[in-house]
Amino acid sequence: MLSCSRNVALLLFCQCGSDRLTTGQWNANRVRIQCLSCNHEAWLDGFTVSDFDLGTLLSAALVDQARKHRKRSPDEMRKIQSLRKA
């Protein structure tokens, strides 16, 4: 049983890319969802709902992008690779 003391925003996308989904049958373990664009139906099973903190998500995205575009010297890259192998 899911118990929640506050509302949590949830955004789901279909395999066609649409976010126009509706929920149907619910059996306490999983829910049937249907895409309103392509009419695809599936059971949503084994999901986790967590807190949504925009500040944390934004800072994590900025750090991730900084890591992707960081330029390192060849010596530093060799050192990192050797540490990963160990």
C-alpha atoms as one frame of an Amber mdcrd trajectory, in Angstrom:
protein
   0.000   0.000   0.000   1.295   3.441  -0.853   0.950   6.123   1.770   1.992
   9.682   1.073   1.724  12.821   3.168   2.112  15.228   0.231   1.457  15.393
  -3.493   4.264  14.327  -5.815   4.446  15.372  -9.459   4.954  12.453 -11.810
   5.694  12.605 -15.519   5.525   9.508 -17.720   6.271   9.169 -21.418   5.117
   6.526 -23.887   7.521   4.803 -26.279   6.093   7.057 -29.021   7.318  10.114
 -27.075   3.916  11.347 -25.959   3.258  12.459 -22.398  -0.521  12.139 -22.870
  -1.104   9.053 -20.698  -4.053   7.912 -18.674  -4.139   5.415 -15.835  -6.621
   2.606 -15.829  -6.973  -0.483 -13.709  -5.048  -0.479 -10.404  -4.478  -3.654
  -8.395  -2.321  -2.284  -5.520   0.871  -3.703  -7.103   0.744  -2.248 -10.577
  -1.294   0.077 -12.755  -2.413  -0.169 -16.379  -1.513   2.888 -18.429  -2.673
   3.858 -21.902  -1.188   6.399 -24.309  -3.793   8.826 -25.611  -1.702   9.509
 -28.748  -0.879   6.031 -30.115  -3.287   3.972 -27.947  -0.462   1.715 -26.650
  -1.320  -0.036 -23.361   1.065  -1.485 -20.767   1.242  -2.408 -17.110   3.470
  -0.153 -15.015   5.149  -2.439 -12.535   8.029  -2.118 -10.075   8.424   1.651
  -9.894   9.698   3.911  -7.121   8.453   7.373  -6.247  11.012   9.662  -4.656
  11.192  13.280  -3.526  11.375  15.917  -6.221  13.819  18.682  -5.325  14.394
  21.022  -8.255  17.532  22.567  -6.726  19.200  19.190  -6.258  18.244  18.029
  -9.754  19.512  21.247 -11.339  22.853  21.182  -9.527  23.335  17.495 -10.389
  22.634  18.257 -14.061  25.154  21.114 -14.044  27.843  18.907 -12.495  27.083
  16.152 -15.000  27.420  18.539 -17.952  30.650  19.991 -16.553  32.104  16.491
 -16.291  31.105  15.652 -19.868  32.836  18.692 -21.333  35.901  18.737 -19.110
  39.189  18.669 -21.030  41.963  16.632 -19.411  45.589  16.208 -20.308  46.722
  12.808 -21.713  48.789  12.199 -18.548  45.767  12.788 -16.335  43.647  10.470
 -18.499  46.267   7.667 -18.206  46.344   8.127 -14.426  42.537   7.919 -14.218
  42.467   4.804 -16.413  45.096   3.077 -14.276  43.138   3.910 -11.107  39.949
   2.478 -12.616  41.707  -0.799 -13.483  42.991  -1.198  -9.907
